[in-house]
Amino acid sequence: MRMMKHQELLKGLIRLHVLHHASQEPFYGQWMIHELARHGYTLSPGTLYPMLHGLERRGYLKSKNERNGRTFRRMYWATSLGREANKLAKIQVRELIGELQRSRRHSS
């Protein structure tokens, strides 16, 4: 419930999480909803899919429909721009984590 209050701020972290997985292997939306839920993010399809489409419009993701039995799934994966952004994000996140940890040690 607390996370909902800060949803706008956390969207950046969610995008990074999506990009991380898209850089590893293709995924479909429902899988990502469940993966994000494992990490405490509760997203509806109405929130996730526009985010995925936005990342695709900006060139970070590609997608295509794939047949899965009788149904189709839209599979998403990172483009070269997405993989590059993911590498940069990892560096920046590590730096932030280090700063947060140092700050926590000084305030204890």
PESULNOR-V963701 format. One record per backbone hydrogen bond with DSSP energy under -1.0 kcal/mol. NH is the residue of the N-H (numbers start at 1). CO is the residue of the C=O. Records with the same first field share a line. If there is no record, write none. Layout:
# PESULNOR-V963701
NH->CO  CO
This chain:
# PESULNOR-V963701
7->4
10->6
11->7
14->10
15->11
16->12
17->13
18->14
19->15
20->16
21->17
22->18
23->19
25->21
27->76
32->28
33->29
34->30
35->31
36->32
37->33
38->34
39->36
40->37
41->36
47->44
48->44
49->45
51->47
52->48
53->49
54->50
55->51
56->52
57->53
58->54
59->56
60->55
61->55
62->77
64->75
66->73
68->71
71->68
73->66
75->64
76->27
77->62
78->22
79->60
83->79
84->80
85->81
86->82
87->83
88->84
89->85
90->86
91->87
92->88
93->89
94->90
95->91
96->92
97->93
98->94
99->95
100->96
101->97
102->98
103->99
104->100
105->101
106->102
107->103
